[in-house]
Amino acid sequence: MGRGNKKGGKKHKRGKKDGFETKALRLKEDGQEYAQIKALKGNCRFDVFCFDGKDRMATLCGTMRKRKFVNLNDVVLVSLRDFQDDKCDIIDLYDDNQVRALKESKQIPDSIKLEEENDFTEDLDGIEFTNEMPESEEDEEDEGSIDLDEI
């Protein structure tokens, strides 16, 4: 008296999608602002610097709790409150590629630094990275002077 399918176990992973899906870039609307996380307070609360120049306390909205994880220096979209100017609600989170797209479209200022843009990346201004091997004359001379009989 077996089951119809050959796989045992729970069925809760059946609807899981493989890979990752890219969602559309969500731009700010009226009553919303872009912000960067400055401090983690616990209990889904954060100190953020909104790009309108104000520091506010932000709360993670209920639909994002336990589904999306917000870290220090992340860029988020916040919904401003009419009745409390010093508080806001985080309604969306942007990854690094989306932040670059926002910078290119001049939605957020270029002065905003991502976490990956630290002190080490600024020193690499004059260095070019290529996949080509450098051609040097020393390597060719060394190959010709090696005698296998001496080894």
C-alpha positions as a Markdown table, in Angstrom:
| # | Residue | x | y | z |
|---|---|---|---|---|
| 1 | Met | 0.0 | 0.0 | 0.0 |
| 2 | Gly | 2.4 | 2.7 | -1.2 |
| 3 | Arg | 1.9 | 6.2 | -2.1 |
| 4 | Gly | 1.4 | 7.5 | -5.6 |
| 5 | Asn | 4.7 | 9.3 | -6.0 |
| 6 | Lys | 8.1 | 7.8 | -5.3 |
| 7 | Lys | 9.5 | 10.6 | -3.2 |
| 8 | Gly | 8.8 | 10.6 | 0.5 |
| 9 | Gly | 8.9 | 13.5 | 3.0 |
| 10 | Lys | 7.1 | 16.7 | 3.3 |
| 11 | Lys | 5.6 | 18.5 | 0.3 |
| 12 | His | 6.3 | 22.0 | 1.5 |
| 13 | Lys | 9.3 | 22.5 | -0.8 |
| 14 | Arg | 7.4 | 21.6 | -4.0 |
| 15 | Gly | 6.6 | 25.2 | -4.8 |
| 16 | Lys | 10.2 | 26.4 | -4.4 |
| 17 | Lys | 11.5 | 28.2 | -7.5 |
| 18 | Asp | 15.1 | 27.5 | -8.5 |
| 19 | Gly | 17.4 | 30.4 | -9.3 |
| 20 | Phe | 16.6 | 33.9 | -8.5 |
| 21 | Glu | 14.1 | 36.2 | -10.1 |
| 22 | Thr | 14.8 | 39.9 | -10.8 |
| 23 | Lys | 12.1 | 42.2 | -9.8 |
| 24 | Ala | 11.4 | 45.6 | -11.3 |
| 25 | Leu | 13.1 | 48.6 | -9.9 |
| 26 | Arg | 10.7 | 50.4 | -7.6 |
| 27 | Leu | 11.0 | 54.2 | -7.8 |
| 28 | Lys | 9.9 | 56.6 | -5.1 |
| 29 | Glu | 6.4 | 58.1 | -5.2 |
| 30 | Asp | 4.8 | 61.0 | -3.3 |
| 31 | Gly | 5.3 | 60.5 | 0.4 |
| 32 | Gln | 8.3 | 58.2 | -0.1 |
| 33 | Glu | 12.0 | 58.8 | 0.1 |
| 34 | Tyr | 15.3 | 56.9 | -0.4 |
| 35 | Ala | 17.4 | 56.3 | 2.7 |
| 36 | Gln | 20.5 | 54.5 | 3.9 |
| 37 | Ile | 20.7 | 52.4 | 7.1 |
| 38 | Lys | 23.0 | 54.0 | 9.6 |
| 39 | Ala | 22.4 | 51.9 | 12.8 |
| 40 | Leu | 20.6 | 48.7 | 13.7 |
| 41 | Lys | 18.5 | 49.0 | 16.8 |
| 42 | Gly | 16.9 | 45.6 | 17.1 |
| 43 | Asn | 13.2 | 44.8 | 17.1 |
| 44 | Cys | 13.0 | 45.6 | 13.4 |
| 45 | Arg | 14.0 | 49.2 | 14.1 |
| 46 | Phe | 16.8 | 51.2 | 12.4 |
| 47 | Asp | 18.3 | 54.6 | 12.3 |
| 48 | Val | 18.3 | 55.8 | 8.7 |
| 49 | Phe | 19.7 | 58.9 | 6.8 |
| 50 | Cys | 17.0 | 59.9 | 4.3 |
| 51 | Phe | 18.3 | 61.5 | 1.1 |
| 52 | Asp | 16.2 | 64.6 | 1.8 |
| 53 | Gly | 18.8 | 65.4 | 4.5 |
| 54 | Lys | 17.1 | 64.2 | 7.7 |
| 55 | Asp | 17.9 | 61.4 | 10.1 |
| 56 | Arg | 14.9 | 59.4 | 11.0 |
| 57 | Met | 14.0 | 56.2 | 13.0 |
| 58 | Ala | 12.7 | 53.6 | 10.6 |
| 59 | Thr | 10.6 | 50.5 | 11.2 |
| 60 | Leu | 10.5 | 47.4 | 9.0 |
| 61 | Cys | 7.0 | 47.0 | 7.6 |
| 62 | Gly | 5.1 | 43.8 | 8.4 |
| 63 | Thr | 5.4 | 42.3 | 4.9 |
| 64 | Met | 9.2 | 42.4 | 5.0 |
| 65 | Arg | 9.6 | 40.9 | 8.5 |
| 66 | Lys | 11.3 | 37.5 | 8.4 |
| 67 | Arg | 11.4 | 37.7 | 4.6 |
| 68 | Lys | 14.0 | 40.3 | 3.8 |
| 69 | Phe | 17.1 | 41.1 | 5.9 |
| 70 | Val | 18.4 | 44.6 | 6.1 |
| 71 | Asn | 22.0 | 45.3 | 6.9 |
| 72 | Leu | 24.1 | 48.3 | 7.7 |
| 73 | Asn | 24.6 | 50.8 | 4.8 |
| 74 | Asp | 21.8 | 49.2 | 2.7 |
| 75 | Val | 19.8 | 51.6 | 0.6 |
| 76 | Val | 16.1 | 51.3 | 1.2 |
| 77 | Leu | 12.8 | 52.9 | 0.2 |
| 78 | Val | 10.9 | 54.4 | 3.1 |
| 79 | Ser | 7.4 | 55.7 | 3.5 |
| 80 | Leu | 7.2 | 59.0 | 5.4 |
| 81 | Arg | 4.6 | 59.7 | 8.0 |
| 82 | Asp | 2.5 | 62.8 | 7.8 |
| 83 | Phe | 1.9 | 63.0 | 11.6 |
| 84 | Gln | 5.5 | 62.1 | 12.7 |
| 85 | Asp | 8.3 | 63.6 | 10.7 |
| 86 | Asp | 11.1 | 61.8 | 12.7 |
| 87 | Lys | 9.7 | 58.3 | 12.0 |
| 88 | Cys | 9.3 | 56.3 | 8.8 |
| 89 | Asp | 8.6 | 52.8 | 7.6 |
| 90 | Ile | 10.9 | 50.7 | 5.4 |
| 91 | Ile | 8.8 | 49.3 | 2.5 |
| 92 | Asp | 11.5 | 48.1 | 0.0 |
| 93 | Leu | 15.2 | 47.1 | -0.1 |
| 94 | Tyr | 17.6 | 47.7 | -3.0 |
| 95 | Asp | 20.5 | 45.4 | -3.8 |
| 96 | Asp | 23.9 | 46.7 | -5.2 |
| 97 | Asn | 22.9 | 46.5 | -8.8 |
| 98 | Gln | 19.7 | 48.4 | -8.2 |
| 99 | Val | 21.6 | 51.1 | -6.3 |
| 100 | Arg | 23.9 | 51.5 | -9.2 |
| 101 | Ala | 20.9 | 51.8 | -11.5 |
| 102 | Leu | 19.4 | 54.5 | -9.2 |
| 103 | Lys | 22.7 | 56.4 | -9.2 |
| 104 | Glu | 22.9 | 56.3 | -13.0 |
| 105 | Ser | 19.4 | 57.6 | -13.3 |
| 106 | Lys | 20.2 | 60.4 | -10.8 |
| 107 | Gln | 17.5 | 59.2 | -8.4 |
| 108 | Ile | 20.0 | 59.1 | -5.5 |
| 109 | Pro | 23.1 | 61.3 | -5.1 |
| 110 | Asp | 26.5 | 59.9 | -6.2 |
| 111 | Ser | 28.0 | 60.8 | -2.8 |
| 112 | Ile | 26.3 | 57.7 | -1.3 |
| 113 | Lys | 28.8 | 55.0 | -0.8 |
| 114 | Leu | 28.0 | 51.3 | -0.7 |
| 115 | Glu | 29.5 | 49.0 | 1.8 |
| 116 | Glu | 31.8 | 47.4 | -0.9 |
| 117 | Glu | 33.2 | 50.8 | -1.8 |
| 118 | Asn | 35.7 | 51.0 | 1.0 |
| 119 | Asp | 39.2 | 52.5 | 1.4 |
| 120 | Phe | 40.9 | 49.8 | -0.7 |
| 121 | Thr | 38.9 | 50.5 | -3.9 |
| 122 | Glu | 39.8 | 54.1 | -4.0 |
| 123 | Asp | 43.5 | 53.3 | -4.4 |
| 124 | Leu | 42.9 | 51.3 | -7.6 |
| 125 | Asp | 42.1 | 54.4 | -9.8 |
| 126 | Gly | 45.1 | 54.0 | -12.2 |
| 127 | Ile | 45.1 | 50.2 | -12.5 |
| 128 | Glu | 43.5 | 48.4 | -15.4 |
| 129 | Phe | 42.3 | 44.8 | -15.2 |
| 130 | Thr | 42.5 | 42.6 | -18.3 |
| 131 | Asn | 42.4 | 38.9 | -19.0 |
| 132 | Glu | 45.4 | 39.1 | -21.3 |
| 133 | Met | 48.8 | 37.7 | -20.3 |
| 134 | Pro | 51.6 | 40.3 | -20.4 |
| 135 | Glu | 54.2 | 39.6 | -23.0 |
| 136 | Ser | 57.7 | 39.9 | -21.6 |
| 137 | Glu | 61.0 | 39.2 | -23.2 |
| 138 | Glu | 62.5 | 37.6 | -20.1 |
| 139 | Asp | 60.1 | 34.7 | -20.2 |
| 140 | Glu | 61.1 | 33.8 | -23.7 |
| 141 | Glu | 64.9 | 33.9 | -22.9 |
| 142 | Asp | 64.4 | 31.7 | -19.9 |
| 143 | Glu | 62.6 | 29.0 | -21.9 |
| 144 | Gly | 65.3 | 28.9 | -24.5 |
| 145 | Ser | 68.2 | 28.6 | -21.9 |
| 146 | Ile | 66.7 | 25.6 | -20.0 |
| 147 | Asp | 68.6 | 22.4 | -20.8 |
| 148 | Leu | 66.8 | 19.2 | -19.7 |
| 149 | Asp | 70.1 | 17.2 | -19.8 |
| 150 | Glu | 71.5 | 19.3 | -16.9 |
| 151 | Ile | 68.6 | 18.5 | -14.6 |
